[in-house]
Amino acid sequence: MAQGEIVERVVTYIVRSIVEEPDEVEVTLVEQGPDEMTAEVRTAKGDMGRVIGRRGRVAKAIRAAASAAGEEEGISAGVEFID
């Protein structure tokens, strides 16, 4: 299993569950350092608001889940939402 694969799967699953167009969801892992990954999330135009949520609550929850998944793999994981 590639490093960060659990993080990628978790983030992809959560985001696809929230949006109206799950086929448009794209999660790309970017290595920031030896034990550090960032999952870049792209969605269809109208879905980004759903993913971020009111006052960023949903985004914060997704970041927490990614962080926990990263800990499971022994890496530090973050999430960036890209328009």
Helices and strands as residue ranges (DSSP letters): H 5-18, G 22-24, E 26-33, E 36-42, G 45-47, H 48-52, G 54-56, H 57-73, E 76-81
